Amino acid sequence: MTVRHDDLQVTWYGYATARIESEDGTVAYTDPGRYGVLSGEWTPPGGGNPKEAAHPRATDHRPMDADLVVVTHDHHYDSEGIERVAADDATVVVYEGVDAAGIDRDVKPVDELPFEVVRIGEEDHVSVDGVGDVWSMPAYNEADGPHAKDDGSVPHPKGLGVGYRFTVGSEGTSVFWPGDSDALDAFAELDVSLFLANVSGSVCMSGPEAAALAERMDPDLVVPIHYDTQAFLEADSAAFASDVAKRAIPVALDESAE
C-alpha cells in the first residue's frame, strides 16, 4: 500500500527506508537499504505469509528515481542501498559523522558515491535545487532516558546521528524523520506536516513515546516505520495507530500488499 497525504505518496519498504513522492514527481528516500529491504531478501520476524506480503518487494518499487536521499547515521548507511534508489543527478545528504571506516559492513566510503554528496552537521540547513530544503538536528538516546543502561551508556549517544526535517516538491510539504532517537523535547517544537515515526522501542523511542511526541508535534499525518524488520525491532503497530488516533492525530499504516 502507498499512503497518500496532501500532495505526497509515501511508501515504506521496511527498516528505515521510506520513499516520498510529491505530485510534481520529486522523490526523496530516507536511509535506503540494509536487511534486504531493497533487494527482496527481507522477510519479517517469524515469517508467515500475512506479514511477508505486507510490504512491497524490490520488484514493486521504481529504482534509481530519487532526487534526494538522506542518511542519518552509521547504522543506516548502506552505499548499495543508496545506489539502488538514487537517480544519476540525485543529491545525497549524509551526516558528517558517518564514516565507512568505522562500519563493520562492506560499504563504500561516502566520498566515493557517484552522486552529488552533501555532508551535513548536527544542526545545519541545506537547500537542494529543484527538491527542497533539508534541516538536520541532533538525534540520540539520553543518558538518563528510557533506553539507557544503568551506567548511562546508550545505543545512540549524542553526536552519532541526526534527524531530518525536509521539504519535498513545489508545495514544500514538510517531512520529519527522527532517525534512531529518543522522543526529544526539541522535536515537539517542529512544524511538520508528515511525521515518519520510529516506533521500534528497543534502541529508540517506543510506540507510546512516539505517540506522545506526535500529540505534542500535532502533524497532519503520522506514518510509523522502522519496526518488525528484525526481531529486536518488533512492535505493535496497530496499538501505536490506535494510541495516536485517540489523541486526535491522523495516522496511517503502510502494511497492506499493493
C-alpha positions as CSV (number, residue, x, y, z in Angstrom):
1,M,0.0,0.0,0.0
2,T,1.1,3.6,-0.7
3,V,-0.1,6.2,1.8
4,R,-1.4,9.4,0.2
5,H,-1.1,12.6,2.1
6,D,-1.7,16.1,0.7
7,D,0.5,16.2,-2.4
8,L,2.7,13.3,-1.2
9,Q,2.7,9.5,-1.7
10,V,4.6,7.6,1.0
11,T,5.8,4.0,0.7
12,W,7.6,2.2,3.5
13,Y,9.9,-0.7,2.3
14,G,11.0,-1.9,5.7
15,Y,13.6,-0.9,8.3
16,A,14.3,2.9,7.9
17,T,13.6,3.1,4.2
18,A,10.7,5.3,3.1
19,R,10.0,6.7,-0.3
20,I,8.2,10.1,-0.5
21,E,7.0,11.4,-3.9
22,S,5.3,14.7,-4.5
23,E,2.8,15.5,-7.2
24,D,5.4,17.2,-9.3
25,G,7.4,13.9,-9.4
26,T,10.1,14.9,-6.8
27,V,11.2,11.8,-5.0
28,A,13.0,11.5,-1.6
29,Y,14.3,8.5,0.3
30,T,15.1,8.1,4.0
31,D,18.0,5.8,4.9
32,P,17.8,3.4,2.0
33,G,18.9,-0.2,2.4
34,R,20.0,-2.9,4.9
35,Y,18.4,-6.2,5.9
36,G,17.3,-6.9,2.3
37,V,14.6,-4.2,2.2
38,L,15.5,-3.1,-1.4
39,S,16.8,-6.5,-2.7
40,G,13.7,-8.6,-1.9
41,E,15.6,-10.7,0.7
42,W,13.7,-9.3,3.8
43,T,11.1,-11.4,5.5
44,P,9.6,-10.2,8.7
45,P,10.4,-11.8,12.1
46,G,8.8,-15.2,12.4
47,G,8.0,-15.3,8.7
48,G,4.4,-16.1,7.8
49,N,2.6,-15.1,4.7
50,P,0.4,-12.3,6.0
51,K,3.3,-10.1,7.2
52,E,5.6,-11.2,4.5
53,A,3.2,-9.9,1.9
54,A,2.7,-6.7,3.8
55,H,5.5,-4.7,2.2
56,P,6.4,-4.1,-1.4
57,R,9.2,-6.2,-2.7
58,A,12.1,-4.9,-4.8
59,T,10.2,-5.7,-8.0
60,D,7.4,-3.3,-6.9
61,H,9.3,-0.1,-6.4
62,R,10.8,2.1,-9.0
63,P,14.6,2.1,-8.5
64,M,17.0,4.9,-9.3
65,D,14.4,7.6,-9.2
66,A,15.4,9.5,-6.0
67,D,16.2,13.2,-6.3
68,L,17.1,13.4,-2.7
69,V,18.5,10.8,-0.3
70,V,19.0,11.5,3.4
71,V,21.2,9.3,5.7
72,T,21.0,9.8,9.5
73,H,23.9,7.7,10.9
74,D,26.3,4.8,10.6
75,H,23.7,2.1,11.4
76,H,21.6,3.2,8.5
77,Y,24.3,3.9,6.0
78,D,24.2,1.4,3.1
79,S,26.1,2.5,-0.1
80,E,24.5,-0.3,-2.2
81,G,21.0,0.8,-1.0
82,I,21.7,4.4,-2.0
83,E,22.9,3.3,-5.4
84,R,19.7,1.2,-5.8
85,V,17.4,4.2,-5.4
86,A,19.3,7.4,-6.4
87,A,18.9,8.9,-9.9
88,D,22.1,10.0,-11.7
89,D,21.6,13.6,-10.7
90,A,20.5,12.9,-7.1
91,T,21.7,14.8,-4.1
92,V,22.7,12.6,-1.2
93,V,22.7,14.3,2.2
94,V,24.8,12.4,4.7
95,Y,25.5,13.3,8.3
96,E,29.2,14.2,8.7
97,G,29.7,11.6,11.4
98,V,29.0,8.7,9.0
99,D,32.4,7.0,8.4
100,A,32.7,3.9,6.3
101,A,36.0,3.0,8.1
102,G,34.2,2.6,11.3
103,I,31.3,0.5,10.0
104,D,31.6,-3.3,10.3
105,R,29.9,-3.9,7.0
106,D,31.2,-3.8,3.4
107,V,30.2,-0.3,2.4
108,K,31.7,2.2,0.0
109,P,33.2,5.4,1.5
110,V,30.8,8.3,1.4
111,D,33.1,10.4,-0.8
112,E,33.1,7.6,-3.4
113,L,29.4,7.6,-4.0
114,P,28.7,8.6,-7.7
115,F,26.3,11.4,-6.8
116,E,26.4,14.9,-5.5
117,V,27.1,14.3,-1.8
118,V,26.5,16.9,0.8
119,R,27.9,16.3,4.3
120,I,25.7,17.9,6.9
121,G,26.4,18.8,10.5
122,E,24.4,18.2,13.6
123,E,22.4,21.4,13.3
124,D,22.6,22.5,9.7
125,H,20.4,23.6,6.8
126,V,21.0,23.0,3.1
127,S,18.9,23.9,0.1
128,V,18.7,21.3,-2.7
129,D,17.9,22.9,-6.1
130,G,14.7,21.6,-7.5
131,V,13.9,19.4,-4.5
132,G,13.5,21.4,-1.3
133,D,15.2,22.3,2.0
134,V,16.9,19.9,4.5
135,W,17.4,20.7,8.1
136,S,19.4,18.4,10.5
137,M,19.0,18.2,14.2
138,P,20.6,16.1,17.0
139,A,19.1,12.6,17.4
140,Y,20.2,10.5,20.3
141,N,19.4,8.4,23.4
142,E,19.5,10.4,26.6
143,A,21.9,9.1,29.2
144,D,19.1,9.3,31.8
145,G,16.4,8.3,29.4
146,P,14.3,5.1,28.9
147,H,16.9,3.4,26.7
148,A,20.0,3.9,28.8
149,K,21.7,1.2,30.8
150,D,22.5,1.6,34.5
151,D,25.9,3.0,33.7
152,G,24.4,5.7,31.4
153,S,25.6,4.1,28.2
154,V,23.2,4.2,25.3
155,P,22.9,2.6,21.8
156,H,22.9,6.1,20.1
157,P,25.0,8.7,22.1
158,K,24.8,12.3,21.2
159,G,26.9,13.0,18.1
160,L,26.3,9.6,16.5
161,G,23.5,10.7,14.3
162,V,20.8,13.3,13.3
163,G,17.2,13.5,12.4
164,Y,15.9,15.4,9.3
165,R,13.1,17.8,8.6
166,F,12.9,18.3,4.9
167,T,10.5,19.7,2.4
168,V,9.5,18.0,-0.9
169,G,8.0,19.3,-4.1
170,S,6.7,22.6,-5.3
171,E,4.2,22.8,-2.4
172,G,7.1,22.5,0.1
173,T,5.3,19.8,2.2
174,S,7.4,19.1,5.3
175,V,8.5,15.7,6.4
176,F,10.2,14.7,9.7
177,W,12.3,11.6,10.1
178,P,14.0,11.4,13.6
179,G,16.3,8.5,12.8
180,D,17.3,6.5,15.8
181,S,16.5,8.7,18.8
182,D,14.5,9.1,22.0
183,A,11.4,11.3,21.7
184,L,13.4,14.5,22.4
185,D,11.7,17.7,23.6
186,A,13.2,19.6,20.7
187,F,11.3,17.5,18.2
188,A,8.0,18.7,19.7
189,E,8.8,22.2,18.6
190,L,9.0,21.3,14.9
191,D,6.4,22.5,12.4
192,V,5.8,19.3,10.5
193,S,3.1,18.0,8.1
194,L,4.2,14.3,7.9
195,F,5.8,12.6,10.8
196,L,7.6,9.3,10.0
197,A,7.6,7.8,13.5
198,N,10.3,5.4,14.6
199,V,8.4,3.1,16.9
200,S,10.6,0.0,17.5
201,G,11.4,0.9,21.1
202,S,14.4,-1.3,21.8
203,V,17.1,1.2,20.6
204,C,15.0,4.4,20.2
205,M,11.5,5.8,21.0
206,S,8.8,3.2,21.6
207,G,5.3,3.3,20.2
208,P,3.8,5.0,23.3
209,E,6.7,7.5,23.4
210,A,6.3,8.3,19.7
211,A,2.5,8.7,20.1
212,A,3.0,11.2,22.9
213,L,5.5,13.0,20.8
214,A,3.0,13.1,17.9
215,E,0.5,14.7,20.2
216,R,2.9,17.4,21.1
217,M,4.0,18.0,17.5
218,D,0.5,17.9,16.1
219,P,1.4,16.9,12.5
220,D,-1.1,16.5,9.7
221,L,-0.3,12.8,9.5
222,V,1.8,10.1,11.2
223,V,3.2,7.1,9.4
224,P,5.2,4.6,11.5
225,I,8.3,3.0,10.1
226,H,11.5,1.2,11.4
227,Y,9.8,-1.7,13.1
228,D,9.5,-5.5,12.6
229,T,12.3,-5.7,10.0
230,Q,14.4,-7.5,12.6
231,A,13.4,-9.4,15.7
232,F,14.8,-6.7,18.0
233,L,12.6,-4.1,16.3
234,E,9.3,-5.9,16.8
235,A,6.5,-3.5,17.7
236,D,2.7,-3.5,17.9
237,S,1.9,-1.1,15.0
238,A,-1.9,-1.5,15.5
239,A,-1.6,-0.4,19.1
240,F,0.5,2.5,18.1
241,A,-2.0,3.6,15.5
242,S,-4.9,3.3,18.0
243,D,-2.9,5.4,20.5
244,V,-2.2,8.1,18.0
245,A,-5.8,8.2,16.7
246,K,-7.1,8.5,20.3
247,R,-5.1,11.7,20.5
248,A,-7.0,13.1,17.5
249,I,-3.9,12.9,15.2
250,P,-4.4,11.3,11.8
251,V,-2.3,8.1,11.4
252,A,-1.8,5.5,8.6
253,L,-0.1,2.2,8.5
254,D,1.7,1.0,5.3
255,E,1.1,-2.7,5.9
256,S,-1.1,-3.9,3.0
257,A,0.1,-5.5,-0.2
258,E,-0.1,-3.4,-3.3
